[in-house]
Amino acid sequence: MPKFLIGYDVESQDESTEMFLKAASEVHKNLEAKASIFIVGKTLERNVAIAQEVLELGDMEFHQHTYSHVLLKTVVQENEEGITIFPSGSFEEVCEEISKGQKVLRNLLGVDGIGFTAPYNYYRGLSDRLDLLEVLRENGIKFVRSAGRNERDWQPVPFEWQPYFYEPQGFPEILECPLHGWQDCIAREKLGWNNIAEYVKWVKKDIDYASAKQLDFVYCSHDWSSIRHDPKLEHIAELITYARKKGMDVTNYSTYYEEKVAEHKDREKVSNN
């Protein structure tokens, strides 16, 4: 059964985060749907009470999105508007961002996060950065969402780029989960922020494609963008319901990771026999 993996990048520094967390917890509780939150450390510091409430409800788990949203790699974005450069932090800054992000999760929520979303995402993820993979390993990260851009450092990302382990790089325990299609904030800006119905149609087409091809769908949404013109997150509820109708399993990243590890071990046993 193909998976519909919902991951929320929670990164705002204003009241939208609390609004989002309240609405998301209600949607996921009502639908009994699991999801994962990847939260910026500074954002968590501003929203500890509501984050604790959401965690206690049990439908959503918490992982990290760096401490202050510093890029791990430089993005060279090429689209119809031309080329735009988004520079990364230094290696030392990135190390601090990841380490501090883990400490904030542990100190404020009592969570040892094993998941990580890289700000902006990159073409090929971290496959060319063994030094960064080592930093993730040292901080206990088991799965990462960093391969969310195509060969132009843009969108969409093909669904055929399914999650994979960084085994060739020497990190067989770290699973990469590419963000498929278009990130919600980019798609909705293109369609018009108040055109939610058209956005739902857009994502439903992606669900149709993934379901028909029996491919997992790694879906990316953000706190500030998802509640814009939809404070009750009705579009999220509709997408969850539709994915289930199309035969997809809505799950979180920790569960998915354990399943992929088990599959990998089974394949190794078969190849060794």
URSULGI-V305435 format. One record per residue. RES is the residue in three letters. PHI is phi as a letter, one per 40 degrees, with the letter a starting at -180 (* if undefined). D_LAST is the distance of its C-alpha to the last C-alpha in whole Angstrom. Layout:
BEGIN
<<RES/PHI/D_LAST> <RES/PHI/D_LAST>>
END
This chain:
BEGIN
<<MET/*/27> <PRO/c/28> <LYS/b/29> <PHE/b/33> <LEU/c/33> <ILE/c/36> <GLY/b/37> <TYR/b/41> <ASP/c/42> <VAL/b/45> <GLU/a/47> <SER/c/51> <GLN/b/54> <ASP/b/56> <GLU/c/56> <SER/c/54> <THR/c/51> <GLU/c/53> <MET/d/53> <PHE/c/50> <LEU/c/48> <LYS/c/51> <ALA/c/50> <ALA/c/46> <SER/c/46> <GLU/c/48> <VAL/c/46> <HIS/c/43> <LYS/c/44> <ASN/c/46> <LEU/c/43> <GLU/f/41> <ALA/b/38> <LYS/c/36> <ALA/a/37> <SER/b/37> <ILE/b/40> <PHE/b/39> <ILE/b/43> <VAL/c/45> <GLY/d/46> <LYS/c/50> <THR/c/49> <LEU/c/48> <GLU/d/51> <ARG/c/53> <ASN/b/52> <VAL/c/50> <ALA/c/52> <ILE/c/51> <ALA/c/47> <GLN/c/47> <GLU/c/48> <VAL/c/46> <LEU/c/43> <GLU/c/44> <LEU/c/44> <GLY/g/40> <ASP/c/40> <MET/b/39> <GLU/b/38> <PHE/b/39> <HIS/b/37> <GLN/b/39> <HIS/b/40> <THR/g/42> <TYR/c/45> <SER/b/48> <HIS/g/46> <VAL/c/46> <LEU/c/43> <LEU/c/40> <LYS/b/41> <THR/c/44> <VAL/b/44> <VAL/b/45> <GLN/c/46> <GLU/b/47> <ASN/a/48> <GLU/c/51> <GLU/c/53> <GLY/h/52> <ILE/b/50> <THR/b/50> <ILE/b/49> <PHE/b/48> <PRO/c/48> <SER/c/45> <GLY/c/46> <SER/c/46> <PHE/d/43> <GLU/c/45> <GLU/c/46> <VAL/c/42> <CYS/d/41> <GLU/c/44> <GLU/d/44> <ILE/c/40> <SER/c/41> <LYS/c/44> <GLY/c/42> <GLN/c/40> <LYS/c/43> <VAL/c/45> <LEU/d/42> <ARG/c/42> <ASN/c/46> <LEU/c/47> <LEU/b/44> <GLY/g/42> <VAL/b/39> <ASP/c/36> <GLY/c/35> <ILE/b/32> <GLY/b/33> <PHE/a/35> <THR/b/37> <ALA/c/38> <PRO/d/42> <TYR/g/42> <ASN/g/38> <TYR/a/38> <TYR/c/36> <ARG/g/32> <GLY/f/33> <LEU/b/32> <SER/c/30> <ASP/b/32> <ARG/b/33> <LEU/c/31> <ASP/c/34> <LEU/c/35> <LEU/c/31> <GLU/c/32> <VAL/c/35> <LEU/c/33> <ARG/d/30> <GLU/c/33> <ASN/c/35> <GLY/g/32> <ILE/c/31> <LYS/b/28> <PHE/b/28> <VAL/a/31> <ARG/b/33> <SER/b/34> <ALA/b/33> <GLY/b/36> <ARG/a/38> <ASN/c/37> <GLU/c/38> <ARG/b/42> <ASP/f/41> <TRP/b/42> <GLN/b/41> <PRO/c/40> <VAL/b/36> <PRO/c/34> <PHE/c/32> <GLU/c/29> <TRP/c/29> <GLN/c/26> <PRO/d/25> <TYR/a/23> <PHE/c/22> <TYR/c/24> <GLU/c/20> <PRO/d/22> <GLN/c/25> <GLY/g/23> <PHE/b/24> <PRO/c/20> <GLU/c/22> <ILE/c/25> <LEU/c/25> <GLU/c/27> <CYS/b/29> <PRO/d/31> <LEU/c/35> <HIS/c/35> <GLY/g/38> <TRP/b/41> <GLN/c/42> <ASP/d/44> <CYS/c/47> <ILE/c/47> <ALA/c/47> <ARG/c/50> <GLU/c/52> <LYS/c/52> <LEU/c/52> <GLY/h/55> <TRP/d/55> <ASN/c/56> <ASN/c/55> <ILE/c/52> <ALA/d/52> <GLU/c/51> <TYR/c/48> <VAL/c/47> <LYS/c/47> <TRP/d/45> <VAL/c/42> <LYS/c/42> <LYS/c/41> <ASP/c/38> <ILE/c/37> <ASP/d/37> <TYR/c/35> <ALA/c/32> <SER/c/32> <ALA/c/33> <LYS/c/30> <GLN/f/28> <LEU/b/28> <ASP/c/28> <PHE/b/32> <VAL/c/33> <TYR/b/37> <CYS/b/39> <SER/b/42> <HIS/b/45> <ASP/c/47> <TRP/c/51> <SER/c/50> <SER/c/48> <ILE/c/52> <ARG/c/54> <HIS/g/56> <ASP/a/54> <PRO/c/54> <LYS/c/53> <LEU/f/49> <GLU/c/50> <HIS/c/48> <ILE/c/45> <ALA/d/45> <GLU/c/45> <LEU/c/42> <ILE/c/40> <THR/c/42> <TYR/c/41> <ALA/d/37> <ARG/c/37> <LYS/d/39> <LYS/c/36> <GLY/g/33> <MET/b/32> <ASP/c/31> <VAL/c/34> <THR/a/32> <ASN/b/32> <TYR/c/30> <SER/c/29> <THR/c/28> <TYR/c/26> <TYR/c/25> <GLU/c/23> <GLU/c/22> <LYS/c/20> <VAL/c/19> <ALA/c/17> <GLU/c/16> <HIS/c/15> <LYS/c/13> <ASP/c/11> <ARG/c/10> <GLU/c/9> <LYS/c/6> <VAL/c/5> <SER/c/6> <ASN/c/4> <ASN/c/0>>
END
